[in-house]
Amino acid sequence: MTSDYDYVIVGGGLAGASAVEGIRERDATGSILMIAEESHLPYDRPPLSKKLWFGKMQLEGIFLHDRSFYETHGVTLALGAAASRLDPAAKTITVAGGATYGYGKLLLATGCKPRKLDIPGGDLDGICYFRGLDDYLHTKGKAAEGKSAVVIGGGFIGSELAAALNINKLDVTMIFPGELLCDRVLPDYLARAVQQRYREKGVRILATDQPVSFGKDGDEFVTRTGKGETITSDIVIVGVGVVPELALAQSGGLETGNGIVVNEYLQTSSPDIYAAGDNAFFPYPVLGQAMRIEHWDHALTQGKWAGRNMAGAYEPYTHQPYFFSDLFEFGYEATGEVDSRLETFADWQKENDTGVVYYLRDGKVRGVMMCNVWNKVEAARELIRKRVTMTHGQLRGLIRGYR
Ligand SMILES: Cc1cc2nc3c(=O)[nH]c(=O)nc-3n(C[C@H](O)[C@H](O)[C@H](O)COP(=O)(O)OP(=O)(O)OC[C@H]3O[C@@H](n4cnc5c(N)ncnc54)[C@H](O)[C@@H]3O)c2cc1C
């Protein structure tokens, strides 16, 4: 039997939950079904590698809404249910186990899943490919003062978790193939300074190395690396990037590439089906290119935007998302094309700590990172939008505010 809904949202993450708000801004009564693989109510992921570890937030605080929100907004929740098949011609979606639902408009907000390591022991029970609340609960349950952790990956997830575990007095070893942590985003000089800070805090860093196998010795994990290191630890966390969830979109024959391809209205190649958040490959007009973005503000805003468009708004997505991270005392907000391969100009108030890094192409600002400088995202967005050639002299002091 098929139940029909005006709107079906697949994915109970930030983009999915925001879509509910977007739909309800324009349609107070249309029926909504949310199909979500995780059994938790939608929650925020950033605190899983930050605030929850520092006592700055309690677990209850991560949920985007309580259950009554979904009741009062007329949302039927199918939690713990994975959608497995999509039929755009029949406008139906089928959940593993067999239930089939009809939709008027459909949103695929299925996010990303962690990239797995294809090495011996890569799928060993207890190795944590960190992404969700269950991974946090698992790791937190094992993390105690004096325990040891190996963190594979020098990107933001690995770096944030290594800092969190170090602050919780665990003995932490990081292993990653590059020379410097977070080096896809941080320019060389800044990545070097951040890495030095990690070392000073007591994090052992094995750069230009990678795991070749995981094993077990009693309760402990044994990690062997390409350069011949053997490290035993109570915990192994892997954060080596994510891949977009495309299987469902592909089951319905939708166009996919580095994400589910959408137009400026966030419609997929089947116009009644939308995609938003970490899984969407969308046109980013200010940067003049299509891209996929894995950040909180993007999922929040694009999810809501998709919801509004599903309910008839028909507005092109023009938001310029920002992102943020905290690496010990070094925190930042950034927007635009923050790619360390671009030319950079750093305008420091305190070197490699407080100031603004500009990312330029042909003299024009493409991205801005505000390091321990807050509430300046709008100024950075405007500068990127202007697309005018700027000299270092013109940039100095522009955003960090002594002009
Ligand atoms: C630990 C961590 C820390 C982060 N910190 C930051 C930060 O500091 N700053 C920042 O800007 N960003 C951060 N991010 C990124 C940010 O959280 C993501 O960009 C955001 O969560 C993406 O939201 P989403 O809804 O698109 O996808 P997700 O949050 O991945 O949600 C997608 C949901 O869909 C479900 N799903 C997938 N397939 C199906 C299916 N077939 N059927 C049903 N359900 C399905 C998944 O189970 C998942 O619950 C962090 C991410 C993580 C993991």
The ligand as an SDF file (V2000), in Angstrom:
LIG
                    3D

 53 58  0  0  0  0  0  0  0  0999 V2000
   31.9230   15.8730   13.7960 C   0  0  0  0  0  0  0  0  0  0  0  0
   31.5690   16.9740   12.8380 C   0  0  0  0  0  0  0  0  0  0  0  0
   31.9050   18.2780   13.1360 C   0  0  0  0  0  0  0  0  0  0  0  0
   31.6010   19.3190   12.2550 C   0  0  0  0  0  0  0  0  0  0  0  0
   31.9760   20.5800   12.5660 N   0  0  0  0  0  0  0  0  0  0  0  0
   31.7040   21.5620   11.6910 C   0  0  0  0  0  0  0  0  0  0  0  0
   32.1330   22.9020   11.9660 C   0  0  0  0  0  0  0  0  0  0  0  0
   32.7690   23.1600   12.9730 O   0  0  0  0  0  0  0  0  0  0  0  0
   31.8200   23.8780   11.0760 N   0  0  0  0  0  0  0  0  0  0  0  0
   31.1140   23.6310    9.9350 C   0  0  0  0  0  0  0  0  0  0  0  0
   30.8520   24.5590    9.1710 O   0  0  0  0  0  0  0  0  0  0  0  0
   30.6970   22.3640    9.6360 N   0  0  0  0  0  0  0  0  0  0  0  0
   30.9870   21.3400   10.4870 C   0  0  0  0  0  0  0  0  0  0  0  0
   30.5850   20.0560   10.1850 N   0  0  0  0  0  0  0  0  0  0  0  0
   29.8550   19.8080    8.9330 C   0  0  0  0  0  0  0  0  0  0  0  0
   28.3340   19.9430    9.1150 C   0  0  0  0  0  0  0  0  0  0  0  0
   27.9250   19.3300   10.2800 O   0  0  0  0  0  0  0  0  0  0  0  0
   27.6600   19.3160    7.8990 C   0  0  0  0  0  0  0  0  0  0  0  0
   27.9680   20.1320    6.8010 O   0  0  0  0  0  0  0  0  0  0  0  0
   26.1570   19.1730    8.0630 C   0  0  0  0  0  0  0  0  0  0  0  0
   25.8600   18.3090    9.1130 O   0  0  0  0  0  0  0  0  0  0  0  0
   25.5380   18.6290    6.7740 C   0  0  0  0  0  0  0  0  0  0  0  0
   24.1650   18.4640    6.9470 O   0  0  0  0  0  0  0  0  0  0  0  0
   23.3000   17.5590    5.9620 P   0  0  0  0  0  0  0  0  0  0  0  0
   21.9160   17.5920    6.5110 O   0  0  0  0  0  0  0  0  0  0  0  0
   23.5470   17.9580    4.5670 O   0  0  0  0  0  0  0  0  0  0  0  0
   23.9050   16.0920    6.0790 O   0  0  0  0  0  0  0  0  0  0  0  0
   24.0300   15.1120    7.3540 P   0  0  0  0  0  0  0  0  0  0  0  0
   24.2360   15.9000    8.5980 O   0  0  0  0  0  0  0  0  0  0  0  0
   25.0580   14.1230    6.9520 O   0  0  0  0  0  0  0  0  0  0  0  0
   22.6110   14.4320    7.4200 O   0  0  0  0  0  0  0  0  0  0  0  0
   22.1580   13.5140    6.4600 C   0  0  0  0  0  0  0  0  0  0  0  0
   21.2910   12.4990    7.1440 C   0  0  0  0  0  0  0  0  0  0  0  0
   20.6630   11.6900    6.1520 O   0  0  0  0  0  0  0  0  0  0  0  0
   20.6310   10.3580    6.5710 C   0  0  0  0  0  0  0  0  0  0  0  0
   20.5100    9.4980    5.3910 N   0  0  0  0  0  0  0  0  0  0  0  0
   21.4500    9.2450    4.4590 C   0  0  0  0  0  0  0  0  0  0  0  0
   20.9670    8.3910    3.5310 N   0  0  0  0  0  0  0  0  0  0  0  0
   19.6930    8.1270    3.8890 C   0  0  0  0  0  0  0  0  0  0  0  0
   18.6720    7.2950    3.3430 C   0  0  0  0  0  0  0  0  0  0  0  0
   18.8730    6.6030    2.2150 N   0  0  0  0  0  0  0  0  0  0  0  0
   17.4860    7.2260    3.9880 N   0  0  0  0  0  0  0  0  0  0  0  0
   17.2690    7.9300    5.1260 C   0  0  0  0  0  0  0  0  0  0  0  0
   18.2090    8.7140    5.6920 N   0  0  0  0  0  0  0  0  0  0  0  0
   19.3990    8.8110    5.0850 C   0  0  0  0  0  0  0  0  0  0  0  0
   21.9400   10.1850    7.3310 C   0  0  0  0  0  0  0  0  0  0  0  0
   21.8490    9.0990    8.2100 O   0  0  0  0  0  0  0  0  0  0  0  0
   22.0600   11.5360    8.0510 C   0  0  0  0  0  0  0  0  0  0  0  0
   21.4630   11.4930    9.3160 O   0  0  0  0  0  0  0  0  0  0  0  0
   30.9110   19.0110   11.0490 C   0  0  0  0  0  0  0  0  0  0  0  0
   30.5800   17.6780   10.7350 C   0  0  0  0  0  0  0  0  0  0  0  0
   30.9090   16.6720   11.6120 C   0  0  0  0  0  0  0  0  0  0  0  0
   30.5710   15.2520   11.2520 C   0  0  0  0  0  0  0  0  0  0  0  0
  1  2  1  0
  2  3  1  0
  2 52  2  0
  3  4  2  0
  4  5  1  0
  4 50  1  0
  5  6  2  0
  6  7  1  0
  6 13  1  0
  7  8  2  0
  7  9  1  0
  9 10  1  0
 10 11  2  0
 10 12  1  0
 12 13  2  0
 13 14  1  0
 14 15  1  0
 14 50  1  0
 15 16  1  0
 16 17  1  0
 16 18  1  0
 18 19  1  0
 18 20  1  0
 20 21  1  0
 20 22  1  0
 22 23  1  0
 23 24  1  0
 24 25  2  0
 24 26  1  0
 24 27  1  0
 27 28  1  0
 28 29  2  0
 28 30  1  0
 28 31  1  0
 31 32  1  0
 32 33  1  0
 33 34  1  0
 33 48  1  0
 34 35  1  0
 35 36  1  0
 35 46  1  0
 36 37  1  0
 36 45  1  0
 37 38  2  0
 38 39  1  0
 39 40  1  0
 39 45  2  0
 40 41  1  0
 40 42  2  0
 42 43  1  0
 43 44  2  0
 44 45  1  0
 46 47  1  0
 46 48  1  0
 48 49  1  0
 50 51  2  0
 51 52  1  0
 52 53  1  0
M  END
$$$$
